[in-house]
Amino acid sequence: MLYIIGLGLNEKSISQNGLEAIKKCKKIYLDNYTVNFPYSEKDLEKNIKKRIISANREIIESDKLIKEAKKENICLLVYGSPLTATTHITLIQEAEKNKVKCEIIYNASVFDAIAETGLQIYKFGKITSMPKWQENFTPTSFIEIVKQNLEIDAHSLILIDIGLELKDAIKELEESAKEYNLKLMKIVVCSRLGTKEKKIIYEKIENLKDKEIKKPYCLIIPSKLHFMEQEVLEKF
């Protein structure tokens, strides 16, 4: 049996269903490559009372987990909600092909927590991701999604690549927006939502470059604001 379990947003937010499934498992794997965790693996181990095996992309995308799940109960712990990454959908498909039972245990994710900004969830458009630029790899296509959303008065959630510092993310955002002739004013930065260290900032882009923000964090490009949204945002 393979369990794919959402951890929620902090080290103590795993559900009772998740904890009960973990008790049944011989091995506990943790997806450690899709997000910067706001807590340590030791803190998580202390809470679930079992040893964790870190699983990188190579392990998760191989047939290792499927082979082991044929013989015994194992689980894969995923930060936030378990099925936001396409990798985990592929894992379920492979389990089905190999006749391995698979159970999904859901939890809260950043998609729930961004409502704390006051922005109305149903007014968000397509979600996009900002990759960490490399020397010969500087994609700007994520801003095209933002532009499409703004054209229909929809807010844009930008998920940030692992390891990308805020100052570099702001630089990428500015350069990409310039390429697409898009003028951005005030944006929202959400850091460690769902934890005691949560922080929400609503500020002009030029004022964000020197802000100290802990990972994980995301950016939101607001579109046309309802007066209630504006009222809540201004508090940040």
MARSEVO-38597 format. One line per 4 residues: for each residue y, z, x of N, C-alpha, C, O. Coordinates in steps of 0.2 Angstrom, whole numbers. Example, Ala and Ser with C-alpha at 12.3 -4.5 7.8 and 13.67 -1.06 7.14 Angstrom:
-28 39 66 -22 39 62 -16 39 66 -17 42 71 ~ -11 35 64 -5 36 68 0 39 64 6 40 67
This chain:
-6 0 4 0 0 0 6 0 4 7 4 9 ~ 11 -4 3 17 -4 6 23 -2 1 24 -5 -4 ~ 27 3 3 32 6 0 39 3 3 39 4 10 ~ 43 1 0 50 -1 3 55 4 -1 56 3 -7
58 8 3 61 14 0 69 14 2 70 14 8 ~ 73 14 -3 80 14 -2 82 21 0 80 26 -3 ~ 86 22 5 88 29 8 95 31 4 97 37 5 ~ 99 26 1 105 28 -1 110 28 4 109 25 9
115 32 4 121 32 8 122 38 13 126 37 18 ~ 118 43 12 118 48 17 111 51 18 106 49 15 ~ 110 55 23 103 57 25 100 61 20 93 62 21 ~ 103 64 15 100 68 10 100 64 3 98 67 -2
101 58 3 102 55 -4 95 51 -6 95 47 -11 ~ 90 51 -2 84 48 -4 82 52 -10 82 58 -11 ~ 79 48 -15 77 50 -21 70 54 -21 67 54 -16 ~ 69 58 -26 63 62 -27 57 57 -27 52 59 -24
57 51 -30 52 46 -30 51 44 -23 45 43 -21 ~ 56 43 -19 55 41 -12 52 46 -8 47 44 -4 ~ 54 52 -9 50 58 -5 43 59 -7 39 60 -2 ~ 41 58 -13 34 58 -15 30 52 -12 24 53 -10
33 46 -12 30 41 -9 29 42 -1 23 40 1 ~ 34 45 2 33 46 9 27 51 11 24 50 16 ~ 26 56 6 21 60 7 14 57 8 9 59 11 ~ 13 51 4 7 48 4 6 43 10 1 40 11
11 42 14 11 37 19 9 40 26 11 45 28 ~ 5 36 29 2 38 36 8 36 41 9 39 46 ~ 12 31 40 17 28 45 23 27 41 23 24 35 ~ 29 30 44 35 29 41 40 25 46 42 27 51
41 19 44 45 14 48 53 14 45 54 15 39 ~ 57 13 49 64 13 48 68 7 50 68 5 56 ~ 70 3 45 74 -3 47 80 -1 50 85 2 47 ~ 81 -2 57 86 0 61 91 -6 63 95 -4 68
90 -12 61 94 -17 64 99 -20 59 103 -24 61 ~ 99 -18 53 104 -22 48 110 -18 47 115 -21 44 ~ 111 -12 49 117 -8 48 118 -2 53 113 0 56 ~ 124 0 54 126 5 58 125 12 54 129 13 49
120 16 56 119 22 52 124 27 53 127 28 58 ~ 126 30 47 131 36 48 128 42 50 132 47 50 ~ 122 42 51 119 49 53 113 47 58 111 41 59 ~ 110 52 61 105 50 66 98 50 63 97 53 58
93 47 67 86 47 64 83 54 64 79 56 60 ~ 86 58 69 83 65 69 85 69 62 82 73 60 ~ 91 68 60 94 71 54 89 69 48 88 72 43 ~ 88 62 48 83 59 43 76 62 43 73 64 38
74 63 49 67 66 50 67 73 47 62 75 44 ~ 72 77 49 72 84 47 72 84 39 69 89 36 ~ 75 79 36 75 79 28 69 77 25 67 80 20 ~ 66 72 28 60 70 25 53 73 28 48 73 25
54 77 33 49 81 36 43 77 39 37 79 38 ~ 45 71 41 40 67 44 43 63 50 49 62 50 ~ 39 61 55 41 57 61 43 50 59 39 47 55 ~ 48 47 61 50 40 60 49 35 65 50 37 71
46 29 64 45 24 69 51 19 68 52 16 62 ~ 55 18 73 61 13 72 58 6 72 53 4 76 ~ 60 2 67 58 -5 67 63 -10 68 68 -10 64 ~ 63 -14 73 68 -19 74 66 -25 70 61 -25 66
70 -30 71 70 -36 67 63 -40 68 60 -42 64 ~ 61 -39 75 55 -43 77 49 -40 73 44 -43 71 ~ 49 -33 72 43 -30 69 43 -31 61 38 -33 59 ~ 49 -31 58 49 -32 51 48 -39 49 45 -40 44
50 -44 53 48 -51 52 42 -53 54 40 -59 53 ~ 38 -49 57 31 -51 59 26 -49 54 28 -47 49 ~ 20 -50 55 15 -48 50 12 -41 51 7 -39 48 ~ 15 -37 56 13 -30 58 12 -26 52 7 -22 51
18 -25 48 18 -21 42 13 -23 37 10 -18 34 ~ 12 -29 36 7 -31 31 0 -30 33 -4 -27 29 ~ -2 -31 39 -8 -29 41 -10 -22 41 -15 -20 39 ~ -5 -18 42 -6 -10 42 -7 -8 35 -11 -4 33
-3 -11 30 -3 -9 23 -9 -11 20 -11 -8 14 ~ -13 -16 23 -20 -17 20 -24 -12 21 -29 -11 17 ~ -23 -8 26 -28 -2 28 -26 4 26 -30 9 24 ~ -19 6 25 -17 12 23 -10 12 20 -7 7 21
-8 17 18 -1 18 15 4 18 20 4 23 24 ~ 9 14 20 14 14 25 21 13 21 21 10 15 ~ 27 15 24 33 13 20 38 11 25 38 12 31 ~ 43 7 22 49 5 26 55 8 23 56 6 17
59 12 27 65 15 24 71 10 26 71 8 31 ~ 75 9 21 80 4 21 87 8 19 87 11 14 ~ 92 8 23 98 11 22 101 7 15 101 1 14 ~ 104 12 11 107 9 5 101 7 0 96 11 -1
102 1 -3 97 -1 -8 92 -6 -4 94 -9 0 ~ 86 -6 -6 81 -9 -2 81 -17 -2 78 -20 3 ~ 84 -20 -7 83 -27 -7 89 -31 -7 90 -37 -9 ~ 94 -28 -3 100 -32 -2 100 -37 3 103 -42 4
95 -36 8 94 -41 14 88 -45 12 83 -43 9 ~ 89 -52 13 84 -57 11 77 -55 15 72 -57 13 ~ 78 -52 21 72 -51 25 67 -47 21 61 -48 21 ~ 69 -42 17 65 -38 13 62 -41 7 56 -40 5
65 -46 4 62 -50 -1 56 -54 2 51 -55 -1 ~ 57 -57 8 52 -61 12 46 -56 13 40 -59 12 ~ 47 -50 14 42 -45 16 38 -44 9 31 -44 10 ~ 41 -44 4 37 -43 -3 33 -49 -4 27 -49 -6
36 -55 -3 32 -61 -4 26 -62 0 21 -64 -2 ~ 27 -60 7 21 -60 11 16 -55 9 10 -56 9 ~ 18 -49 6 13 -44 4 9 -47 -2 3 -46 -3 ~ 13 -50 -7 9 -54 -12 4 -59 -10 -1 -59 -13
6 -63 -5 2 -68 -3 -5 -65 0 -10 -68 0 ~ -4 -59 3 -10 -56 7 -13 -51 2 -17 -47 5 ~ -11 -51 -4 -14 -46 -9 -13 -39 -7 -18 -35 -8 ~ -7 -37 -4 -6 -30 -3 -1 -28 -8 4 -31 -10
-3 -22 -11 1 -19 -16 8 -17 -13 8 -14 -7 ~ 13 -18 -17 20 -16 -14 24 -13 -20 24 -15 -25 ~ 27 -7 -18 31 -4 -23 39 -3 -20 39 -1 -14 ~ 43 -5 -24 50 -4 -22 53 2 -25 53 3 -31
57 6 -21 60 12 -24 68 12 -22 70 12 -17 ~ 71 11 -28 79 9 -27 83 15 -26 81 21 -26 ~ 89 14 -24 94 19 -22 101 16 -23 102 10 -24 ~ 106 20 -22 113 18 -22 115 14 -15 111 15 -10
119 10 -15 122 6 -10 129 5 -10 133 8 -14 ~ 132 2 -5 139 1 -4 141 -3 -10 147 -2 -12 ~ 137 -7 -14 139 -11 -20 141 -6 -25 145 -8 -30 ~ 138 0 -25 140 5 -30 146 9 -28 151 10 -32
146 11 -22 151 15 -19 158 12 -19 163 16 -19 ~ 159 6 -18 165 3 -18 169 4 -24 176 3 -24 ~ 166 6 -30 170 7 -36 175 13 -35 179 14 -39 ~ 174 17 -30 178 23 -28 185 20 -26 190 24 -27
186 14 -24 192 12 -23 197 11 -29 203 10 -28 ~ 193 11 -35 197 9 -41 197 2 -43 199 1 -49 ~ 194 -2 -39 193 -9 -40 187 -10 -45 182 -7 -44 ~ 188 -14 -50 183 -14 -55 178 -19 -53 179 -25 -51
171 -16 -53 166 -20 -51 165 -27 -54 163 -31 -50 ~ 166 -27 -60 165 -34 -63 170 -39 -61 169 -45 -63 ~ 175 -37 -57 180 -42 -55 179 -44 -48 183 -48 -45 ~ 173 -42 -45 171 -45 -38 168 -51 -39 164 -53 -44
169 -56 -34 166 -62 -34 160 -62 -29 157 -57 -28 ~ 159 -68 -26 154 -68 -21 155 -63 -15 160 -62 -13 ~ 149 -61 -13 149 -56 -7 149 -61 -1 145 -65 -1 ~ 152 -59 5 151 -63 11 151 -58 17 152 -52 16
149 -60 22 147 -56 28 152 -59 34 152 -65 35 ~ 154 -54 38 158 -56 44 154 -55 50 152 -49 52 ~ 152 -61 54 148 -60 60 152 -58 66 158 -59 66 ~ 148 -55 71 152 -53 77 152 -59 81 147 -62 83
159 -61 83 160 -67 87 157 -66 94 157 -61 97 ~ 154 -71 96 152 -72 103 156 -77 107 160 -80 104 ~ 155 -77 113 159 -82 117 159 -89 115 164 -92 115 ~ 153 -92 113 153 -98 110 151 -99 103 148 -104 101
152 -93 99 150 -93 92 156 -89 88 156 -83 88 ~ 160 -93 85 166 -90 82 166 -93 75 171 -96 73 ~ 161 -92 70 161 -95 64 167 -92 59 168 -86 59 ~ 170 -96 55 175 -93 51 173 -95 43 177 -94 39
167 -97 42 166 -99 35 166 -93 30 166 -95 24 ~ 165 -87 33 165 -82 28 172 -81 24 172 -79 18 ~ 177 -84 27 184 -84 24 184 -89 18 188 -88 13 ~ 180 -94 18 180 -99 13 177 -96 6 180 -97 1
173 -91 7 171 -87 1 176 -83 -2 177 -83 -8 ~ 180 -80 3 186 -76 0 191 -81 -3 194 -79 -8 ~ 192 -87 -1 197 -91 -4 194 -93 -11 198 -94 -15 ~ 188 -95 -11 185 -96 -18 186 -91 -23 188 -92 -29
185 -85 -21 186 -79 -25 193 -78 -27 194 -77 -33 ~ 198 -79 -23 205 -78 -24 207 -83 -29 211 -82 -34 ~ 204 -89 -29 206 -95 -34 204 -93 -41 206 -96 -46 ~ 199 -88 -42 197 -86 -49 199 -79 -50 196 -76 -54
204 -76 -46 206 -70 -47 201 -64 -46 200 -59 -50 ~ 196 -65 -41 191 -61 -40 192 -57 -33 194 -61 -29 ~ 190 -51 -33 190 -47 -27 184 -50 -22 179 -52 -25 ~ 185 -49 -16 180 -51 -11 178 -45 -7 182 -41 -3
171 -44 -7 168 -39 -2 166 -42 4 162 -47 4 ~ 168 -40 10 166 -43 16 161 -37 20 164 -32 22 ~ 155 -39 21 151 -34 24 152 -36 32 152 -42 34 ~ 152 -31 36 153 -31 43 147 -31 47 143 -27 46
146 -36 52 141 -36 56 140 -29 60 145 -26 62 ~ 134 -28 62 132 -22 66 136 -22 73 136 -27 76 ~ 139 -16 75 142 -16 81 149 -19 81 153 -18 87 ~ 152 -22 76 159 -25 76 164 -19 75 164 -16 69
168 -18 80 174 -13 79 179 -16 74 180 -22 73 ~ 183 -11 71 188 -13 66 193 -18 69 195 -23 66 ~ 196 -16 75 201 -20 78 199 -27 79 203 -32 78 ~ 192 -28 81 190 -35 82 189 -38 75 189 -44 74
187 -35 70 186 -37 63 192 -40 60 193 -45 57 ~ 198 -36 62 204 -38 59 206 -44 63 209 -49 60 ~ 205 -45 69 207 -51 73 203 -57 70 206 -62 69 ~ 197 -56 69 193 -62 66 195 -64 59 196 -70 58
197 -59 55 200 -60 49 206 -64 49 207 -69 45 ~ 211 -62 53 217 -65 54 217 -72 56 220 -77 53 ~ 212 -73 61 212 -80 64 208 -85 59 210 -91 59 ~ 203 -82 56 200 -86 51 204 -88 45 204 -93 42
208 -83 42 213 -84 37 218 -90 39 220 -94 35 ~ 220 -89 45 225 -94 47 222 -101 47 225 -106 45 ~ 216 -102 49 212 -108 49 212 -111 42 212 -117 42 ~ 211 -107 37 210 -109 30 217 -109 27 217 -110 20
223 -108 30 229 -108 27 229 -102 21 232 -104 16 ~ 227 -97 23 226 -91 18 230 -86 20 229 -83 26 ~ 235 -84 16 239 -78 18 237 -72 15 236 -71 9 ~ 235 -67 19 232 -60 16 237 -55 17 241 -54 23
238 -51 12 243 -45 13 239 -39 14 237 -38 19 ~ 239 -34 9 236 -28 10 229 -29 8 227 -32 4 ~ 224 -25 12 217 -26 11 215 -18 11 218 -14 13 ~ 208 -18 9 205 -11 9 200 -11 14 196 -15 15
200 -5 17 194 -3 22 191 3 20 194 8 18 ~ 184 2 19 180 7 17 175 9 22 171 5 24 ~ 175 16 24 171 18 29 166 24 27 169 29 24 ~ 160 23 29 155 29 27 155 31 20 155 37 19
156 27 15 156 29 8 149 32 7 144 31 9 ~ 150 37 3 144 41 1 142 47 5 137 51 4 ~ 146 48 11 145 53 15 151 58 15 157 56 12 ~ 151 64 19 156 68 19 162 65 24 168 68 23
161 60 27 166 57 32 169 51 29 172 47 32 ~ 168 50 22 170 44 19 178 43 20 182 48 20 ~ 180 37 21 187 36 21 189 29 18 185 24 19 ~ 194 29 14 196 23 11 204 22 13 208 26 12
205 16 15 212 14 17 214 8 14 211 3 14 ~ 220 8 11 223 2 8 230 1 11 235 4 11 ~ 230 -5 15 236 -5 20 237 -13 22 232 -17 21 ~ 243 -14 24 244 -21 27 240 -22 33 238 -18 37
237 -28 34 233 -30 40 236 -28 46 232 -25 51 ~ 242 -29 47 245 -28 54 245 -20 56 246 -18 61 ~ 245 -16 50 245 -9 51 238 -6 52 237 0 53 ~ 233 -10 52 226 -8 53 223 -8 60 218 -5 61
226 -12 64 223 -14 71 222 -8 75 217 -8 79 ~ 226 -2 74 225 4 78 222 9 75 222 15 77 ~ 219 8 69 216 13 65 209 15 68 206 11 70 ~ 208 21 68 201 24 70 196 24 64 197 28 60
192 20 64 187 19 58 180 20 61 178 16 65 ~ 176 24 58 169 25 60 164 20 56 166 18 50 ~ 159 17 60 154 13 56 149 17 53 148 23 55 ~ 146 14 47 147 8 45 154 7 40 156 12 37
157 2 40 162 1 36 162 -7 33 159 -11 35 ~ 166 -8 28 167 -14 25 174 -16 23 178 -11 23 ~ 176 -22 22 183 -24 20 182 -27 13 178 -30 11 ~ 188 -26 10 189 -29 3 195 -32 3 201 -29 5
195 -39 1 201 -42 0 203 -42 -8 199 -46 -12 ~ 208 -38 -10 209 -38 -17 212 -45 -20 216 -48 -16 ~ 211 -46 -26 214 -52 -29 219 -49 -34 222 -44 -32 ~ 221 -52 -39 225 -50 -44 223 -43 -47 218 -42 -49
228 -38 -46 226 -32 -48 228 -30 -55 234 -31 -57 ~ 224 -26 -59 225 -23 -65 230 -17 -63 229 -14 -58 ~ 234 -15 -68 239 -9 -66 235 -3 -65 237 1 -61 ~ 229 -2 -68 225 4 -66 222 3 -59 221 8 -56
220 -3 -57 217 -4 -51 223 -2 -45 222 1 -41 ~ 229 -5 -47 234 -4 -42 236 4 -42 237 6 -36 ~ 236 7 -47 237 14 -47 233 18 -43 235 23 -39 ~ 226 17 -43 221 20 -39 222 18 -32 221 23 -27
222 12 -31 223 9 -24 229 12 -20 228 14 -14 ~ 234 13 -23 240 16 -20 239 23 -17 243 25 -13 ~ 234 26 -20 233 33 -17 230 33 -10 230 38 -7 ~ 227 27 -9 224 27 -2 228 24 3 226 23 9
